[in-house]
Amino acid sequence: MQKQLGQFQPHEISILTGAGMLEPLGHPPANTPKFFSTESLAELRDNQKWLEKATDAISTFWRRKNGQKRAGRNGRTSPSSRASGG
């Protein structure tokens, strides 16, 4: 997979699949390995518009995920602030 889509890391394939940017062969359950057509991957690799959208989808995924982490941290109090009453 890495070789077929060049710039994307293996863990990003699930992000692209979840965003509807990649369609696995058949109808695999969510928790199983996914297989993709080599021919389809080659076409996508050469499609500039698809690459731009895929890159945007990955950026959006990580921006949201990191934003959720930050929001969770900002809502907590540290043990030292609780001990000092603040």
PyMOL commands that set and color helices and strands:
alter all, ss='L'
color gray80, all
select helices_A, chain A and resi 2-5+10-18+38-45+48-74+79-83
alter helices_A, ss='H'
color red, helices_A
deselect
rebuild
show_as cartoon
